[in-house]
């Protein structure tokens, strides 16, 4: 029917936004790595953090920047992961906040339900335009289909209900991927950060045992440096992983709330249409 004409434009828009999000992800990771290298070399590795103003020496007592620098080459990689977790967490927070719209979700869904019960479809659509966001987009698509099916005098009521339900499901399928973008990166960092931290720990312990294995007196400085490298990498890896896990679970719960609100609004639209048009006689 005529409602299917504009449909092909939606996947193109979704593909374009997907490409933009992928480019953002790649650039964010590259920039985070460059920033980490700069911080590692010129901030953590600044000479004034070390004895004799020489980065080859031990860090000054209580100088934590110098201590972190002694974590070795794995430190910039872990710093890159930490920055990525922060960047993608901020990006997801802004996206999900925008997806909620201008007002509270519960208030919006309640307003739409009230408009539907009073048969004010135009008012419900106006509320969607005012609310904006992913939830409002899905609800508006369902309401527009509601209007279209209300004017249709050919289809049976159960077919109209199925058409509205399909419209809501298709709109939801287009909106949800936008909300879940980059969450896979956060979840991956939650696992990989721990492993990279353990890799740095292994490197540090290798250095420590190499110092112990020397004939004669063990190199106490090399031993301390190896142990310090192991502990620093362990701490950075575990800390980054913990932050990524918390961020992932937090954003997943927020997306679940939005999905529940979409389902609730969609159910109200379908139930109201069935109740208000179920008694009308339809021709086959």
Secondary structure, 3 states (H helix, E strand, C coil): CHHHHHHHHHHHHHHHHHHHHHHHHHHHHHHHHHHHHHHHHHHHCCHHHEHHHCCCCCECCCCHHHHHHCCCCHHHHHHHHHHHHHHHHHHHHHHHHHHHCCCCHHHHHHHHHHHHHCCCHHHHHHHHHHHCHHHHHHHHHHHHHHHHHHHCCCCCHHHHHHHHHHHHHHHHHHHHHHHHCCHHHHHHHHHHHHHHHHHHHHHHHHHHHHHHCCCCCCCHHHHHHHHHHHHHHHHHHHHHHHHHHHHHHHHHHHHHHHHHHHHHHHHHHHHHHHHHHCCCCCCC
